[in-house]
Amino acid sequence: MTHESAAAFVADFERAERALPGAATPWLARLRRDALARFAETGVPTRRDEEWKYTSLSLLDKERFTSVANGTERNVTRDEVDAIAIEGLGAHLVVFVDGCYAPALSRVGSLPAGATLAPLARLLAEPPGSLQPLLAPVPNATVFAQLNTAFMSDGLYLHLARGTVVETPIHLVFIATAAGRAVHPRNIVVAAPGARATIIEHYAGGDGAYFTNALTQIVAADGASVEHFKLQQEGADALHIGGIHAAQARASRFASRSIALGGALARTDITTSFDAEGCEATFDGLYILDGRQHVDHHTRIDHAKPNGTSRELYRGVLDGGSRAVFNGKVVVHAGAFGSDARQANHNLLLSRDAEVDTKPQLEIYAHDVKCTHGATVGQLDPAQLFYLRSRGIDAPAARALLTHAFAREVIERIRLAPLRERLGRWLFARLPQGAPTPELP
């Protein structure tokens, strides 16, 4: 661990503390200070730390990011938001600019009576009530969760009462506009028994180096269902660290779908814990990289109780000198009989300089379980390329077809058609050598 970068964040906190939401609220001020102290004591991870072995955070030493306590809407127009939003989705659109809620750019329609949606900054200044326990340290989170707790300025708070179903997706758009700045969004989703919702967490930004440190917590009660998408599409020089952490009760369902496209360096930790019997979790991921991009996914699924089912599929497409890291851990705890877990990570390298470090892990401490895991790293099949070329398809289009087919399994698992179509366009836009968009069946 290094404490030099941590000291810079501590100094920044001393400057920004009074402008943070709820600064005059005693319980929140103590919470922030305690979290900052734990972060400073641990320090910023280095590659000597096992969980960060393949991911360097040297950008945090080279750049000094200043935290944003109060966002601004003046640099973002409605047209720019519409260009980022997923057209045809008809979603409730909640926009945050530089980490703070932008009501003039948001479009939230009619919600069911049992749904409470609010910017977190508004709640942070109120009595703690049910919010304070949700801001306690998150199990299996990185040290950056403590940094987020210290600096959190805004984000989504969504509470769904028993049996509440939000049919229309809730699309969160986080736009970063200022180079040299740091934003710390915090999102909290609580689904009571039988509730159901779909959340899209979408990050975009402009040029220059900036730092996004995001944390999302999801609580799924008995029989609740939460589908969560994360779209990471930030600027070429951006640094992004995020955590998505779920806790599941009896017979609940949680789906996480992570799409990583942008940034100089991005790491996302995704975890869930089966805290009662009969839980289900699906983790899907797709990362498409080029240039010198670096993307790291760390996932963890804890089968802590019996008869849980988890499915995990991550695929990566890498070009140029890009690098990806995948570390997927499934832990089947003692007594979690009847657990069924499958995990796979497959990677396609489009250049000799691209590199993947993949580490699927299974830890099994129970009997009567079904668990599999595996990983592959390879290149386009020359025989398949030859087959397509022999039928009159030029080389760039043949490569495009095969690359799309590789990524398609993850894309097709997305039930939202407008989002599937947008991902297909993103994929083709990232193909090498200006490959044309082929005709797809």
N, C-alpha and C positions, 0 to 999 in steps of 0.2 A: 504494500500500500504506500501511496505517497501523500504526504500531508501538505505539500506546497500548494497544490491546486485547491485542496480543501480549505486552506487558509484564505485563499482569494474569495471563495464563496462565503466564508464567515465574515470577511470584511464587507462584502457586498450586502450581506444580510443586515449588518449594522447600519448601512446607509438606507436600505429599503424598508426596514421593519415597520416604521410608522405609517407607511403608505399602503401596507398590505391590508386586505379586507379583515375586519374584526380586530384590528390592532389594539383597540381599547378594551377588548373583551378578555378578562383575566384568564379563563380556562384555555382559550385559544393561544394567548401569548405564551403561557407555560408550555403548551403542546409544541408550539413552534420552536421554542428555545431548547426543549428536551430533545427534539428530533435533530436539531442542528448540532447539539453536543454529541449525539451518537454518531452523526456523520463525520464530524471533525475528529472524533476519537478513532474511527475506522480508517478514514482517509479515502482517496480515490484509488480504485484498484489499478494494479499494473499487471503485466503479462507474467509476473512471478506468482500471481494468484491463480489457482487451478481453474476457477470458473471464468477467468479472463485470459487464459493461456494464448489464445489465437486472436485476440482483439486488443489492439493498442489504443489507449485513450490519450495519446500524446497531444492530440489537438487541444485538449483542455489545458495543457501546459503552454502551448504556443499562443493560444488566444485567451483573452480575458473577457468573459461574457458578463454583461451587466443585466441584472434581472429587471423585468418589466412588471411594475405593480399596477399600472393603469394603462390599458390598451387604448388604441385610437382607431377610428373608422375613416379618417380622412384620406388614407392612401389606398383604399379599396373601394371599388365601385360595384354597383349591382351587376353590371355586365361581367365583371371579373368573377364574382361569386357564381353567376349562372354558368360560366365556362368551366368552373371546377365541379359544380354539383352534377349529380348523375341525372341526365335528362330522361324523362319518361318514367321516373320512379314514383313521382307524386308524393314524396316523403315530407315529413315535418322537418324543415330545414332550420338548424340552430347554428349560427355562425359566431365564431370567436376570432377576433383580430388581435394578434400579439398576445394571446392568452386570455383576453377578456371578452365577455359577451357583447355582441354587436346587435342590439335589437332592431336597428333600422335595416339591417341586411338579412335578418332572419324571417322565416315564414313558418309559423307554427299554426296548424289548423286546429279543428275541434278534436279534443281528446276525450276518451271515456271518463265518466264521473269518478272512477277509482284511480285515475292516473294523475300524479302530481309531478309536473316538470318545472324546474326552476334553475336559474344560474346559481352555482354553488356560492359565489361571492355574497349573494343576498342572505343565504342561510348562515354563513360564517359569522355574521354580526349579530345573530340571534342567540337566545339561550341554547345550551347544548342539546337538550332533549335526546332524541334518538340518533343525532348526528355524531356525537362525541365517540361512542363505541366504534363507529365505522372508521374513525381516523386513528385508531390504535395501530401499532406496528403490524405490518402485513406478513404472515408466514411465507417463507421461501422467496421473499422479495430481495432485490439487491440493495446496496447501501444508498442508491439513488432514490429509493422510496422515502428514505429519511430526509433527503434534500428536498424532495417534492413536498413533504409535509411542512417543512420549514417555510418554503416560499410559495406554496399553492395560492393562486390568486383567483382562479375561476375555473369553470368547467360545468358539466352537466350533473344535476341531481334529478334522478327519476325514481319515484316510488310508485309501485303498482299494488293496489289493494287486492285482497283475496278475489280470485276469479277474473280479474281485469285483463282484457285482451286488447292490445293496441295493434290493429291490423296493418296500419300504414307504417312503414319503416321510419325510424327517427335518425336523420342524417346530420351528424355533427361535422362541421367544417372548421378546421383550425388553420388560419392563414398567418404566416409569419412575414412581416414586411421589413424588419429592420436588421441589418447586419450588425454583428457585435452584441446582439441582445440574447438573453436567455428567458424562456417562458416555461412555466411549470403547471400545466393543466392537470386538474384532478377531476375524475368522473366517478360517480357513485350510482349504481343501479341496484335497486332492491325490489325483487319480485316476490310477493307474498304467495301463499299456496294457490296453485292453479293459474297463476298469472302468466302472460305470454307477451313477448315483445321482440322486435328486431332493431338492433342498434348498428349504425355505420359510423365509424370513427375515422375521419379522413383528414390527413395532414398534407398541406401544400404550402409552398413559399417561394420567395423570389431569390435573387442573386445574393452572393455574399455569404460569409460564414455566420451562422447563428446556431443556437443550442435549444433543442426542445427536450424537456425532461417530463414525460407524461406518465400518469398513473391512473389506471382504471380498476375499480373494484366492483365485483358482481356477486350478489347474494341471491341464490335461487332456493326458495323454500320448497316444501313438499309439493311435488307435482308441477312445479313451475318450469317454464321453458324460455330460455334466453338465447337468441342467436346474435353473435357479435362479429362484425367485420372490422378489420383495421386495414385502411389503405394508406400506405406511407409513400408519398409522392412529392418529396420536398426538393429544395434547390440543390444544385450540384455540389455546393460546398457546405451543406448543412450537416450538423451533428445531431443525431436523434437517439435518445435512450427512452425506452418505454417499458411499462409493466402492465400486464393484464392478469388479474388474480380473481379467481372465482371460488366460492364456497357453495357446495351443493347439499341439499337435504334429500329426504327419501323420494325416490322415483322422479327426481328432477332431471332436466335435460339442458345441457350447455353445449353450444357449437361455437367454436372460434375459427375464423377464417382470416388469415393474415396475408396481405399482398404487399410486398416491398419492392419499390421501383426506384426511389430517389435517395439523394443524400450522398455525402462523401463517406460517412460512417453511420450505420444504424444498427442498434441492437434492441431486440424485443424479447422480454421474458414473459411466458404465458404459462400459468399454472391453474390447476383446479384440484380440489380435494373432495372425495366422496365421503361425506360425513355421516351418511346413513345408507341403508340398503337400497339396491335397485337403481342407482344413478347411471346416467348415460352421458358421455362426452365425445365430441367429434372435433378434432384439431386438423384443419387443412391449411396449407401454406404454399405460396408461390412467390419466388423472388427472381427478378430479371435484372441482370447487372451488366454494365460495360465499363470501359475506361478503367479508373482506379477505385471504383466503388467497393465498399466493404459492408456486408450485411451479415448479422449474427442473430440466429434464433436459438433461444434456450427454452425448452418446454419441460414441464413436469406434471404428471398425472398421478395422484395418490389414490390408489384403491384401498381406502382405509376400512371399508365395510363390505359385507358380502354382496355377491351378485351384481357387481358393477360391470359396465361395458364401455370400452373406449376404443376409438378408431382414430389413427393419426396418419396423415399422408402429406408430406412436404416435397415439393419439386423445385429445382433451381435451374435457371438458364444463365450461363456466364459467358461473357465475351471480353475481349481486350485483356487487361491485366487485373481484372476484378477478382475479388475473393469472397467466399461465403463460408460461414460456420453454422453447423447445425448440431445441437446437443439436445437430444430428446431422452428424457428419463421417465420410466414408468416404474412406480414402486407399488408392489402388492404386499400389503401389511399382513402381519400374523392375524389369522382369523377371517381374512377376506376371501373365504372359499367361494367358488362359483364365479370368480373374476374372469373376464374375457377381454384381453387387450391385444391389439394389433398395431404395429408401428412400422412405417416405411419412409425412407428418405432417398430420393433419386435425383441425380444431378447430370446436366448436359453441358459439356464444355465446348464452346465454339472456337476457342483459340488455345494455343499451346501455353500461353502465359496465364490463363485463368486457373484458379486453384480453389479447392473445396476441402475443408476439414469437417468430417462428419463422424458423429459419435452417438449412435443409438445405444441406450442402456436399459436393461431390465434388472430389477431387484425383486426377487420373489421370496417371501417368507411364509407362504401358505400353501396348503395342498389343494388338490381338486381345482386347478385353474387352467385356462388356455391362454397362452401368451406367445406372441411371435414378434420379431423385429428384424430389420435388415436395412442395408444401404447400398447404393450403387453410384459410381462415378464413371462417365464414359463420354464418347464423342458420337457424332452422327455416323450412322452405319453406311460405309461406302457402297455396300450392295444395294441398299435402299436408294441412295443417291443415283447410282447407275441405272436402276430400274426407272426412276422418274425421268432422268435425262434421255433414256432410250425411247421414251414416249413423247418427246418433243418439248419437255419442260426445261427451261434454261436453269443454270446452276443456282442463281440467287432465289428464284421462285421455288426450286426443289428444296433448298435449305429452309426457306420460309415454311413450306408445307410440313416438313418433318419436325421443325422446331415447334410449330403450333400444335402438331399432333402430340408431341411430348408433354406440352403444358396443358393440353385440352382436358385431361382427366380431372385436374383440379378445377378448372374453369367450369366444366359441365356440372360439377357438384353444387354450384351456386344456383339457387332456385329463382333468384331475381333476374329476369331476362334483361332489363336495361343495364344492370351491372355486368352481366356476362358479356353483353355486346361491347360495353366500354372497355372491359379487360382485353377483349380480342383486339380492339383498335390499339390499345396501349402496347400489346405484345408486338404487333406488326411494326409499330413506330420504332420499337427498340431493336429490330432485326438489323444485322450488319450489312454493310455494302449497299445500302439503299435498296434493299430487296423490295420488289413490288408486292402489293397485297394480292395473294393468289385467290382464285375462285375456290371457295370452300363448299363442301356438300351441305 
